[in-house]
Amino acid sequence: MEVSPLLEARPKRLRLDLCRQRVRVWWFSGFLVCLSLAGLLLCFLNPSIKYPLRPGLDFTGGTQIQLERTCGRQCQRLSTSSVQELLMELEVSSEKGTPAPNLSSARIQLLDEGQSIVLRLPAITASQGQKVISAIEPLAGPFRVGAQSIQTIGPSLGGQLLRSSLVSLLVAFSGIVLYINFRYDRRYAFLALVALGHDLIIVCGIFAWLGLLLKLEVDSLFAVALLTIAGYSVNDTVVVFDRIRERSRENKSTPLTEQIDRAVSATLTRTLYTSGTTLLPLFALIFFGGVTLFWFAVALAIGVVVGSWSSIAL
């Protein structure tokens, strides 16, 4: 019997023998998880952080002042240390019976190649904020008129936002476990939870190290990113679970390892295409989305990559 040339030319589906390489997969994921847990632990033990992640203004409360500098073709060179020294020497009087703020703990960040300055200070009033702006203007100014932003969040509101974020994460994870437990069985629910924990721990660990090395703070957008990553990761995992269950029903005599390899190979192209098309708009946000959404997009991009890895390999 002759075989059609079209059938001969048809490419073979990519085959992954993951079960044979499972020890390497476990070692790789285990190394990433341990490295992430180490970063979270170091953040928690750091006296200036005292949390697994460096909390931002949304969670701790305080005042954030963002200023846009008036520059020509290039802004005059400015260092965060010089602004820090100026604020440490600055004395701001108390108002309305409140003690004078201690500006020595202020954190300064330069954005857009020094065109923007972000000051994170203890909670201060609007008039005290204007005094701070007037004090640093000889050093960093002139500033663009109408481009000043002063945002104040009280400590009670910051604590409420932190609790709300943790509750929302807990509710989302509980709903995911209940759905998978109802849709499949307890083994699938447990394994999906392991993959989900793997993804979130690695994302949090990367941001913990960024908090230690670059003093990067997490805000409420980071909690939104974790919720999105959780949904994306479970969606990919459920697709693989469905294919494994179909394979096990069709060929009950086939060993489980063979069924898993075939199921993962069958969904590999779909997973890679989905991840790739999801990363494209995220890269657009990273490179062209501005400062506000930069780290949010970075967290999502890391979560997509790690989630794809756990769905395919873990």
N, C-alpha and C positions, 0 to 999 in steps of 0.2 A: 504493500500500500504506500503510495507516494504522499509525502507531506507537503502541503502548500508552502510556497516560499514566504508568504505573508506570515504564516504561523512560525516558520523557522526564524524569521527576522524579529518576532515579537520579543521584547526584552524580558528577561526573567525578573521576578519581583525580588527586591532586596531581602536577604535573609539574615536575621540576627540570631546568633547562638548565645543569648544572654545567660541562660541557666548554666552553661559551662564556665562563663566568666563571672558568676555571681560573687565569688570571693573578692575579686578586684573591684566590682561595683560597690560592695559593702565597705571595703577599705576606703575607697574614694569618698563615698558619702559620709562614712564615719569620721574621716579626717576633717571634712568641711564642717560637720556638726560640732566636733570637739573644738575646732578653731573658733567657731562662732560662740560656743558656750564659754570659752576662755575670754573672749572679748566682752561678753555680757557680765561675767564675773568680775573682770577688772574694772569695768564701769561702776559696778555696784560697790566695789571696795574703794574706789577713788573718792577721797574726802570732798572734792569739789562737785561730784555728781550724785553719788549715793543712790543711784537707780541703775537698772540694767541698761538703760539708754539715757543719753543726755537729754533731759526734758527741755522743751522750748518755752517760749513765752506763753503759749496757749495753756500750758499745764501748770506752770509755776507762778504766773501772774507777774506784773511789772509793766514797764513802759518801753515801747519801741519807737524810736525816731529814725525816719529815713529821709535823707537829704540828697537832692540832686545838685551837683556842682556845675557851675557855668564854666565850660571849657571851650577853648578854640579847637584846633585840630588835635590837641593832646593836652590832657589834664596835668597840672603840676604834680610832681611826684609827692606822694603822701604815704606815711607808714602808720599802721595801727598803734605802734608803740608810742609815737609822738602824741597821738590823740589820747591814748590811755594816760600818759603822764600829765597832760593838761587837765583831764577830768579828775585825776587824783588830787591835784592842787586846787581845784575849783571848790569853793564853799558856797552852797546854796542854802539860804535861810529857810527855816521852817514856816509853815503856813497852816492856819486854821487849827492850831493846837497839836499838829502832828510833828514828830521829830524831823530834823533835817536829814535828807537822804544821804546815804553813804555811796558815793560814786566810785569808790575804789574797786568795786566788784563789777563795774561796767564792762561789757563785751562789745568790741568794735569789729565790724566787718566791712571790707571794701568790695564793691561789686562793679561789674562792667568796666574793668581795667581802671578802677579808681574814680569813675564818674559818679558813683553813688556811695553814700556812707550810711551804714545801719548801726545805730546805737541801741544796745539793750541795757536798760537801767532798772533800778528798783522803781516801784510805783511813785510817780511824781505828778504834780498838778500841771495844768496847761501853762501857767505863768512860770513855774520852775523850768518847764521844758523850753520855753522861749529864752530863759537865761542861759541854759546850756547851749542852745543854738548860737546865741550871740557871743558866747565865750569861745567857741571853736571856729567861728567864722573867720577871724584873722588868720588862723592857721590853715583851714581847709577851704575857705570860701573863695570867691563869692558864690552864693547859692541861688538857684533859679527861683524866681518869685512864683508862688502858687504851686511849687512842686515839693512842699514839705508835708510829711505824713507823721502824725503822732497818734499812736495807738496804746491805750492803757487797759489792762485786764487785771482785775482784783484777784488776790490769792484765793478767795472762796470760789470765784467763777472758774479759775484755773483748776482747782481741785475737783470741781463738779464736772468739767470737761474731761479730766483724766478718768474719773469714775465712769462717766457715760461711755467713753471709748472702750474701757475694759469690759463693761457690761455688754456692749454691742458685739464685741469680739466673741465673748462667751456664748451669747445667744446664737450667733451665726454658726459657731462650731457645733453647738448642741443640735441645731436644726440639721446641719449636714450629716452628723452621725445618725440621727433618727431616720432621716430619709434613706440613707444607704442601708441601714439595718432593716428597714421595712422593704426596700426594693430588692435587696439581696439576702445576706445573712450576716451573722455576727462576725464571721471571719473577714468578709469583705469590708465591713464597717471598721474593724480594727486596723486592717491594712491601709485603708484609705486615710484613717486618722494618723497612722505612722507617716505616710507620705506627706500629708498636710503639715504635720509638725516638723518634718524634715525641711520643707520649703520655708516655713515661717521662721524657724530658728536660724537658718542660713541668712535670710534677708535681714533679720534683726541683728544677727552677729556682724554682718558687714557694716551696718549703720552704727553698731557699738564701737567697732574699730575706727570708723570715721569720726565718731564723737571723741574718741581718745586722741587720735592723731591730728584731726583737723578742727576739733571742737564743734562738730556739726550737731545741731539740735534737731530733735524730731518734734513735729507739731501735729495738729489734728488731721492734716492731709496725709500724714504717714499712717494713721489709724485707718483712714479710708483706703489707702493703698493695700494694707494688710487684708482688709475685707475683700477687696477685689482679687487679690492674689489667691485667697482661700477659695473663692468661687471658681476661678480659672483652673486652679490645680485640681480640684475635685471633678470638674467637668471633664478634663483630660483623662483622669483616672477612671471615671465611670465608663468612658468609651472603651478603654482597654478591658475593663471588667466584663462589659457586655460581650465583647468578642471572645474572651476566654470562656464565658459560659456557653456561647453558641458552639464553640469548638468542642467543649466537653460533652455537649448533648449529641452532636453529630458523630463523634468518634470516641465512644466511652472506653474502648480498648487501648487508645493511644495514651502513652504516659503523660502525666501532668506537665512535666518539663517541656515535652514536645508541643503540647497544646499552648503553653505560655509563649514559647518562641514563635509559633505560627501566628498567634493572636497579636503579639507585639509587632511582628513583621508586617502583618496586614494593615495595621493602623499607623505604621510609621510615617508613611507619606502624608496622611491626613494630619498627623500631629505636627510635622515639620512645616507644612503649608500654613496651618492655623497659627502656629507660633511666629512664623515669618511675617505674615500679614498683620499680626498684632504688634510686632516690633516696629514696623515701618512708621505708623503714626507716633509711636512712643519716641523713636529717634527724631522725628520732626519736632516734637515737644522739647526734647533735650537740647537740640541745636538751635531751634528758632522760637521756642516758647517763652523765653524770658526767665527771669530769676524766680518768680513766684512758683512756677510749676516744674522747675528743673529737677529738684530732688524727688518730687512726687513721681515724675516720669522715670527717673533713675530707679526708684524702688520698684515700680511696676515692671520695668524692663528686666531687672534682676529676677523678680518673681516669675516672669514668663519663662526665662531661660532655665531657672532651677526647677520650676514646675514641669516643664517639658522633660527635663532629665529624669525626674522622679517618676513621671508617668511611663516613660519609655523603659528605663533601666531598673529603677528601684523596686 
